[in-house]
Amino acid sequence: MPISDNRAALKLSPDHELTEEQERLVGRIVDFCRLHAGGRGGVLVLEGAAGTGKSIVMNAAFARLRQAAGRCSGDALSGRSMMFLVNHPEMIKLYRRIAEGSAILRKRDYERPTSFINQTHKSGQGTDIVFVDEAHLLLSRRDAYNRFLQDNQLEEIIRASRVVVMVFDPRQVLKFKSFWDEASLRRLLGDRPAVFERLTTQFRMHAHDDVPRWIEAFCRRELLPLPAPQPFDFRLFDDAQAMYALIRRHEDAVGLCRMLATYDYPYVLDGHDHFITEERFHLRWDRALPQARLPWAERADTIDEVGSVYTVQGFDLNYAGVILGPSVDYDAATDRITIDAARYEDGAAFAGKGAIADPEGAREQIMLNAISVLMTRPMRGLYLYASRPALRARLMTLWRQRESCPTAAMPGFSSGNE
């Protein structure tokens, strides 16, 4: 597999060149921290859809703050304590690996939220400035299994710090125990000084607006005509094995190409391999390797696995082949996507429904969020296969409609199957 210049470590490096929009936002974050670090404190919330560069901005701003804090000067940031919290186990590997090669950052700057909270309670010492990547993954209730014994992780983090800078995207919430929306976030912030910033430019998908628009509609259970095939390679397949064969060819050519699936196939942590089977397609689920230096998306061996939302959230791929499992179907009477929570195999996602006002609606939203996360990973091309016959037939109708349009045909390809 060739070395790809799209590796996450290169993109999240504090030395990565920023766009004008990102550079301005980094400056505003640094100014916000400088203004509030010595006073009452405050919270800056960074919003934006998947692929808009939120993590890049966060790490660049953190590096500049860390550099300013180390200077012997009259700067308000000089000597301030700082911490960067990362809840995703694959992402914290990445951040710490970046820090190893940086003269400014340190591996110990990056910590899991629960560890930070428990250490703070033990020491009784707070931190001046705390960054939180993907704060929508923070626990919104007690979880003894994960050694969090308080009521809300974000509330504990705010109590333990003077300034909080956080990424928040409610469309990436994947569990009841971390079920957030903007209204609940604003209630928690109360009268604390708060600023909301938003990134709008799509950097991940090398596509026109019709591609993210199609994905957003699908995750509202609506079907639109297929986007044009260029510059982003968007295809539908009626054979998962053919889709996988094309993903493998792309992997050989450019790297960072993976198969992904909705959490509709049994998987338990029992030390054994578990497989996804769709007719002639048969491939094992991803295997989490905590000791692996590289994240799942960048390990060469994972071309022989199917990734879940938990192993690819936050990462870029060049091409993704996404299997929509049995929980995702189609109703011809309404021409809409249907979601069946009974077929969703991620039972842990729905634990603790007693604290959810509308558990049924929340289940559906979590499943749609997971689909959105999977579909928004690739930069160059997205391929879809549906397990349920009714949905597969409807998608293939959309495919044939696009292929029948003379202006839509992609040179060299006459169908979705290879």
Backbone torsions as a table, in degrees:
resi	resn	phi	psi	omega
1	MET	NA	132.9	-179.7
2	PRO	-70.8	155.7	175.0
3	ILE	-74.6	124.2	-176.2
4	SER	-95.1	140.5	175.8
5	ASP	-82.3	8.0	178.2
6	ASN	-100.8	11.1	-179.4
7	ARG	-59.7	141.7	-174.0
8	ALA	-61.6	-35.7	-178.4
9	ALA	-61.0	-35.2	178.3
10	LEU	-71.4	-40.3	-176.9
11	LYS	-70.8	-35.4	-177.4
12	LEU	-89.9	-1.7	178.3
13	SER	-60.9	139.6	177.3
14	PRO	-63.9	-13.5	177.9
15	ASP	-88.9	-4.4	-178.8
16	HIS	-65.1	136.4	-179.8
17	GLU	-67.2	134.0	-177.8
18	LEU	-102.2	153.9	171.9
19	THR	-76.0	169.3	178.7
20	GLU	-60.7	-41.0	179.1
21	GLU	-61.4	-45.1	-179.6
22	GLN	-67.3	-41.1	-179.4
23	GLU	-62.2	-42.4	178.2
24	ARG	-62.6	-40.8	-178.9
25	LEU	-68.3	-40.2	175.7
26	VAL	-58.1	-43.2	178.4
27	GLY	-61.5	-39.9	-180.0
28	ARG	-68.4	-36.4	177.9
29	ILE	-65.0	-45.5	179.1
30	VAL	-61.4	-43.9	178.9
31	ASP	-63.1	-40.4	178.8
32	PHE	-60.6	-45.7	-179.2
33	CYS	-66.3	-40.1	178.9
34	ARG	-62.9	-39.8	-177.4
35	LEU	-70.0	-40.3	-170.1
36	HIS	-101.2	-11.6	-174.9
37	ALA	-64.9	-29.6	-178.4
38	GLY	-101.3	2.6	-176.9
39	GLY	-118.8	-134.2	-176.7
40	ARG	-69.5	-22.7	-175.6
41	GLY	94.3	179.5	-179.8
42	GLY	179.8	175.3	-178.6
43	VAL	-129.8	130.0	173.3
44	LEU	-112.7	124.2	-177.9
45	VAL	-108.0	121.8	179.4
46	LEU	-102.8	118.3	-178.5
47	GLU	-112.8	167.4	178.7
48	GLY	152.1	150.8	-179.6
49	ALA	-69.0	166.4	176.5
50	ALA	-57.1	134.7	177.0
51	GLY	89.8	7.3	-179.4
52	THR	-93.3	4.3	172.2
53	GLY	88.4	26.5	-176.8
54	LYS	-64.3	-44.7	-177.6
55	SER	-68.0	-34.4	177.3
56	ILE	-61.6	-46.8	179.1
57	VAL	-62.9	-42.5	-178.7
58	MET	-60.7	-48.4	-176.0
59	ASN	-70.1	-34.6	176.8
60	ALA	-65.5	-43.8	178.9
61	ALA	-65.4	-40.6	179.7
62	PHE	-62.4	-42.1	179.5
63	ALA	-62.1	-40.3	-179.9
64	ARG	-68.8	-36.6	176.3
65	LEU	-67.2	-42.6	178.1
66	ARG	-60.6	-40.8	178.5
67	GLN	-65.2	-43.5	179.5
68	ALA	-65.9	-37.0	-179.1
69	ALA	-65.8	-26.2	-178.2
70	GLY	-85.4	-6.5	-179.7
71	ARG	-80.5	145.7	173.8
72	CYS	-91.7	92.6	-175.7
73	SER	-155.1	-179.3	178.2
74	GLY	-87.6	8.9	179.0
75	ASP	-60.3	139.9	179.6
76	ALA	-61.6	-18.4	-179.5
77	LEU	-90.5	-12.0	-175.8
78	SER	-59.9	126.3	177.3
79	GLY	79.0	1.5	-178.8
80	ARG	-71.6	141.5	176.1
81	SER	-83.1	143.7	-175.0
82	MET	-142.2	151.1	177.8
83	MET	-150.0	145.4	178.9
84	PHE	-118.2	116.1	-175.9
85	LEU	-99.7	134.6	-177.7
86	VAL	-134.5	118.4	-176.2
87	ASN	-86.4	-23.8	-174.6
88	HIS	-82.7	121.2	-175.6
89	PRO	-62.3	-32.9	178.1
90	GLU	-73.8	-34.9	-178.9
91	MET	-72.2	-36.0	-179.3
92	ILE	-67.3	-31.9	171.9
93	LYS	-56.7	-44.9	-176.9
94	LEU	-64.4	-49.2	-179.0
95	TYR	-60.9	-41.8	-179.7
96	ARG	-68.0	-34.0	177.6
97	ARG	-67.5	-38.3	176.3
98	ILE	-62.4	-42.2	-178.5
99	ALA	-63.4	-31.3	179.3
100	GLU	-59.0	-33.2	-177.5
101	GLY	-99.3	11.8	-176.8
102	SER	-109.8	139.5	176.1
103	ALA	-80.3	-12.2	-175.7
104	ILE	-101.9	-42.9	-172.9
105	LEU	-91.7	158.8	177.7
106	ARG	-129.2	148.2	179.4
107	LYS	-58.5	-36.3	-177.5
108	ARG	-73.5	-6.0	173.6
109	ASP	-69.3	-19.5	-172.7
110	TYR	-110.2	127.5	-174.5
111	GLU	-145.3	158.3	173.5
112	ARG	-77.4	145.4	-177.4
113	PRO	-57.0	-44.8	-178.0
114	THR	-62.4	-42.0	178.5
115	SER	-62.1	-43.0	179.0
116	PHE	-61.3	-46.3	-178.4
117	ILE	-63.9	-45.8	-179.0
118	ASN	-66.0	-38.6	176.9
119	GLN	-65.3	-38.7	179.0
120	THR	-64.6	-43.2	178.1
121	HIS	-63.3	-36.6	-178.8
122	LYS	-70.9	-42.5	-176.2
123	SER	-86.2	-25.9	-175.9
124	GLY	75.2	9.0	-178.4
125	GLN	-108.3	134.0	178.6
126	GLY	-91.1	-179.6	179.2
127	THR	-125.9	138.4	-175.8
128	ASP	-65.4	-49.7	-174.9
129	ILE	-130.2	125.0	179.8
130	VAL	-125.2	125.4	172.9
131	PHE	-98.1	141.3	179.0
132	VAL	-129.9	109.2	175.0
133	ASP	-82.4	137.7	179.6
134	GLU	52.7	58.6	-179.9
135	ALA	-65.3	-16.7	175.7
136	HIS	-66.3	-11.9	175.9
137	LEU	-92.0	-4.1	179.2
138	LEU	-65.8	147.4	178.1
139	LEU	-69.5	133.3	178.3
140	SER	-105.2	14.8	175.3
141	ARG	-162.1	168.6	-179.8
142	ARG	-59.9	141.4	179.0
143	ASP	-147.0	90.5	-175.6
144	ALA	-63.1	-31.5	-179.3
145	TYR	-59.3	-37.7	178.8
146	ASN	-96.7	16.4	174.8
147	ARG	62.4	27.8	172.4
148	PHE	-104.9	115.0	-170.9
149	LEU	-109.9	4.6	176.6
150	GLN	-97.5	-164.0	-172.5
151	ASP	-99.3	-28.6	-173.5
152	ASN	-158.2	122.1	-175.1
153	GLN	-66.0	-40.7	-179.3
154	LEU	-64.2	-41.2	177.9
155	GLU	-60.0	-41.6	178.8
156	GLU	-65.6	-38.7	179.4
157	ILE	-65.6	-42.9	179.1
158	ILE	-63.4	-40.8	178.2
159	ARG	-62.5	-32.8	-174.1
160	ALA	-90.4	5.1	-175.5
161	SER	-142.9	164.5	177.6
162	ARG	-93.6	-43.3	178.8
163	VAL	-125.0	134.4	175.8
164	VAL	-121.8	129.6	173.0
165	VAL	-117.7	123.5	-170.0
166	MET	-139.8	145.7	170.7
167	VAL	-91.1	133.7	-178.3
168	PHE	-140.2	121.9	177.6
169	ASP	-140.9	96.4	-176.4
170	PRO	-61.1	-16.6	178.9
171	ARG	-77.9	-0.8	175.8
172	GLN	-112.2	13.3	174.8
173	VAL	-70.1	131.3	-172.4
174	LEU	-125.8	-0.6	-177.0
175	LYS	-145.0	152.6	174.0
176	PHE	-60.8	-37.8	-174.2
177	LYS	-74.5	-6.5	171.9
178	SER	-134.0	54.2	-174.8
179	PHE	-94.5	110.0	-176.1
180	TRP	-124.8	152.6	161.7
181	ASP	-140.8	173.5	-175.3
182	GLU	-65.0	-33.9	179.3
183	ALA	-63.2	-43.8	179.7
184	SER	-68.0	-34.1	176.5
185	LEU	-63.3	-46.3	-178.6
186	ARG	-66.2	-34.7	176.0
187	ARG	-63.7	-40.3	-179.7
188	LEU	-67.4	-38.0	-179.7
189	LEU	-66.8	-29.6	177.7
190	GLY	57.5	-129.7	-177.4
191	ASP	-96.3	12.9	177.1
192	ARG	-64.6	142.8	174.7
193	PRO	-59.0	124.4	-175.6
194	ALA	-139.4	141.2	176.5
195	VAL	-126.4	134.6	177.1
196	PHE	-110.3	124.2	177.0
197	GLU	-116.6	152.1	-178.3
198	ARG	-137.2	133.9	170.0
199	LEU	-96.6	136.6	-173.8
200	THR	-120.9	-22.7	-176.1
201	THR	-78.5	129.2	179.6
202	GLN	-82.7	117.3	-179.3
203	PHE	-103.5	-25.6	-174.5
204	ARG	-75.5	-59.5	-175.4
205	MET	-78.8	118.5	176.5
206	HIS	-82.3	71.5	-169.9
207	ALA	-145.6	160.3	171.3
208	HIS	-73.5	170.8	-175.9
209	ASP	-62.7	-19.7	-175.9
210	ASP	-68.1	-23.5	179.6
211	VAL	-72.8	-56.1	176.6
212	PRO	-60.6	-29.7	178.3
213	ARG	-66.1	-39.9	178.6
214	TRP	-65.1	-42.9	-179.5
215	ILE	-65.6	-44.0	178.7
216	GLU	-60.8	-40.4	178.4
217	ALA	-65.4	-44.3	178.4
218	PHE	-56.9	-40.1	-178.9
219	CYS	-79.7	1.2	164.8
220	ARG	-103.8	7.1	179.5
221	ARG	73.8	26.3	178.2
222	GLU	-112.6	148.8	177.9
223	LEU	-114.9	123.5	176.1
224	LEU	-106.7	163.5	171.5
225	PRO	-56.7	150.3	-177.0
226	LEU	-66.0	143.6	174.7
227	PRO	-63.5	159.8	174.6
228	ALA	-60.2	148.8	-173.2
229	PRO	-77.0	-5.9	179.7
230	GLN	-129.0	145.9	4.3
231	PRO	-83.7	-9.7	-177.3
232	PHE	-94.9	130.2	-176.0
233	ASP	-84.5	96.6	-177.1
234	PHE	-111.5	115.0	-176.7
235	ARG	-134.0	155.4	175.2
236	LEU	-116.2	142.6	-175.6
237	PHE	-126.0	146.4	171.2
238	ASP	-106.6	12.5	179.5
239	ASP	-144.5	111.1	-177.2
240	ALA	-65.5	-32.1	179.8
241	GLN	-67.9	-39.2	176.6
242	ALA	-63.6	-39.3	177.2
243	MET	-61.9	-44.1	179.9
244	TYR	-64.0	-39.2	179.3
245	ALA	-60.4	-40.0	178.9
246	LEU	-70.9	-38.5	176.0
247	ILE	-59.8	-41.4	178.8
248	ARG	-64.0	-39.0	179.0
249	ARG	-65.6	-40.6	176.2
250	HIS	-64.6	-37.8	178.6
251	GLU	-59.5	-43.2	178.9
252	ASP	-64.4	-32.1	-174.8
253	ALA	-86.0	-44.3	-171.7
254	VAL	-128.9	-12.8	-178.8
255	GLY	75.5	175.0	179.3
256	LEU	53.2	47.9	176.7
257	CYS	-123.7	128.7	-173.6
258	ARG	-143.7	155.9	170.0
259	MET	-89.1	140.1	178.9
260	LEU	-134.0	160.3	178.6
261	ALA	-151.4	152.3	170.4
262	THR	-66.6	157.5	-172.8
263	TYR	-81.0	59.8	-175.8
264	ASP	-111.5	10.2	-176.7
265	TYR	-125.1	136.0	-172.5
266	PRO	-56.3	138.7	177.9
267	TYR	-154.9	125.5	176.0
268	VAL	-136.3	151.7	179.2
269	LEU	-84.7	79.8	-178.8
270	ASP	-122.1	11.9	179.2
271	GLY	84.3	-2.4	-179.2
272	HIS	-108.0	158.8	174.5
273	ASP	-77.4	144.8	175.7
274	HIS	-127.1	142.3	-166.8
275	PHE	-119.2	153.0	171.3
276	ILE	-107.1	123.1	-179.3
277	THR	-122.4	125.4	174.8
278	GLU	-135.9	95.5	-175.8
279	GLU	55.7	-118.5	-175.8
280	ARG	-83.9	-3.1	175.9
281	PHE	-85.2	131.5	-179.0
282	HIS	-150.6	109.4	-176.7
283	LEU	-147.8	146.3	-175.5
284	ARG	-79.0	153.3	171.0
285	TRP	-61.4	159.8	176.5
286	ASP	-61.5	149.0	177.0
287	ARG	-114.2	113.0	179.2
288	ALA	-69.3	128.0	178.1
289	LEU	-121.7	90.4	-176.5
290	PRO	-55.7	-28.9	-177.1
291	GLN	-81.7	-11.1	-178.1
292	ALA	-66.8	136.2	-179.1
293	ARG	-72.6	-40.0	-179.1
294	LEU	-89.7	148.6	174.0
295	PRO	-68.4	161.0	-175.4
296	TRP	-52.2	-45.3	-174.0
297	ALA	-62.8	-20.8	-174.7
298	GLU	-110.7	0.8	176.5
299	ARG	-81.5	131.7	-175.9
300	ALA	-61.3	-33.2	-175.8
301	ASP	-70.8	-16.6	-173.9
302	THR	-80.1	0.5	168.9
303	ILE	-64.3	-19.3	178.1
304	ASP	-96.8	20.3	178.8
305	GLU	-134.2	167.8	173.8
306	VAL	-111.6	122.8	-177.2
307	GLY	-83.2	150.8	175.7
308	SER	-103.6	173.4	178.3
309	VAL	-60.2	-28.5	-176.2
310	TYR	-77.6	-22.0	179.8
311	THR	-94.6	-17.4	-177.7
312	VAL	-112.5	-9.8	-179.5
313	GLN	-57.4	128.1	179.6
314	GLY	93.1	-7.2	-175.2
315	PHE	-110.4	156.6	175.2
316	ASP	-99.2	144.0	168.4
317	LEU	-123.7	158.9	171.9
318	ASN	-78.2	-53.3	176.7
319	TYR	-130.1	141.6	177.4
320	ALA	-129.7	131.2	170.9
321	GLY	-103.4	112.3	-172.7
322	VAL	-106.6	123.1	174.4
323	ILE	-93.7	118.5	174.4
324	LEU	-88.1	108.7	-171.8
325	GLY	-75.5	-171.5	-173.2
326	PRO	-62.2	-17.2	179.8
327	SER	-76.1	-12.1	-175.6
328	VAL	-109.8	115.3	-174.8
329	ASP	-135.6	-168.3	-173.7
330	TYR	-140.2	138.0	176.6
331	ASP	-110.0	110.5	-176.8
332	ALA	-65.9	-29.3	-177.7
333	ALA	-65.1	-35.2	-178.6
334	THR	-106.8	-8.1	-174.8
335	ASP	54.8	45.5	-178.3
336	ARG	-132.2	156.0	173.0
337	ILE	-69.9	142.1	173.5
338	THR	-117.9	152.2	-178.5
339	ILE	-125.1	126.9	-178.6
340	ASP	-116.4	100.8	-177.0
341	ALA	-64.6	-24.3	-179.9
342	ALA	-65.1	-22.5	-179.8
343	ARG	-93.7	-1.7	-178.5
344	TYR	-82.5	125.5	-172.8
345	GLU	-88.9	-5.0	-179.6
346	ASP	-87.9	74.4	-178.0
347	GLY	-61.6	-31.6	-179.3
348	ALA	-63.9	-24.7	179.9
349	ALA	-65.0	-26.3	-174.9
350	PHE	-107.7	15.5	177.5
351	ALA	-74.2	137.2	177.3
352	GLY	87.9	37.2	-176.6
353	LYS	-69.4	-14.5	-178.1
354	GLY	-60.1	-25.5	-179.1
355	ALA	-92.1	2.8	-177.8
356	ILE	-102.5	126.9	-176.9
357	ALA	-64.2	-40.8	-178.6
358	ASP	-128.3	80.3	-174.9
359	PRO	-58.9	-39.3	-178.3
360	GLU	-65.6	-46.1	177.7
361	GLY	-64.0	-38.1	179.1
362	ALA	-66.6	-39.3	177.1
363	ARG	-57.3	-50.0	-178.9
364	GLU	-61.3	-42.1	-178.4
365	GLN	-64.9	-40.5	178.0
366	ILE	-61.8	-42.8	-179.9
367	MET	-66.6	-39.8	176.7
368	LEU	-67.2	-37.7	176.2
369	ASN	-59.9	-42.7	-179.7
370	ALA	-62.5	-39.9	176.7
371	ILE	-61.9	-43.3	178.8
372	SER	-59.8	-43.9	178.7
373	VAL	-59.7	-45.0	-179.3
374	LEU	-64.2	-45.0	-175.3
375	MET	-71.9	-20.5	-175.9
376	THR	-99.8	16.5	177.3
377	ARG	-78.2	-38.1	-168.1
378	PRO	-82.3	151.3	177.0
379	MET	-97.2	-35.1	-172.2
380	ARG	-109.2	-29.6	-176.8
381	GLY	-164.9	143.0	178.4
382	LEU	-123.8	127.9	177.0
383	TYR	-119.3	138.4	-176.9
384	LEU	-125.1	140.2	171.2
385	TYR	-133.8	133.4	179.7
386	ALA	-107.0	130.4	179.2
387	SER	-69.0	-41.5	-175.2
388	ARG	-76.2	131.0	-175.0
389	PRO	-58.0	-39.8	-177.5
390	ALA	-65.0	-43.7	179.2
391	LEU	-68.9	-40.6	-180.0
392	ARG	-61.3	-42.3	179.9
393	ALA	-64.3	-40.8	-179.7
394	ARG	-66.8	-40.6	178.5
395	LEU	-65.2	-40.1	179.7
396	MET	-67.9	-28.5	172.9
397	THR	-63.8	-43.8	176.5
398	LEU	-60.6	-39.2	179.1
399	TRP	-63.0	-46.9	-179.2
400	ARG	-64.6	-35.9	178.1
401	GLN	-63.5	-40.6	178.8
402	ARG	-69.6	-41.6	-178.0
403	GLU	-67.5	-24.7	-179.1
404	SER	-78.8	-11.7	179.2
405	CYS	-84.4	119.6	-175.2
406	PRO	-57.7	-33.7	-176.8
407	THR	-79.0	-10.3	-175.8
408	ALA	-98.4	-14.3	-173.2
409	ALA	-64.3	136.1	177.3
410	MET	-89.0	129.4	-179.5
411	PRO	-56.5	130.2	175.6
412	GLY	90.1	-4.4	-178.2
413	PHE	-133.8	131.1	-179.0
414	SER	-115.2	-9.5	179.6
415	SER	-154.5	172.4	-179.2
416	GLY	-77.5	-12.9	-175.5
417	ASN	-101.2	144.9	-179.4
418	GLU	-117.8	NA	NA
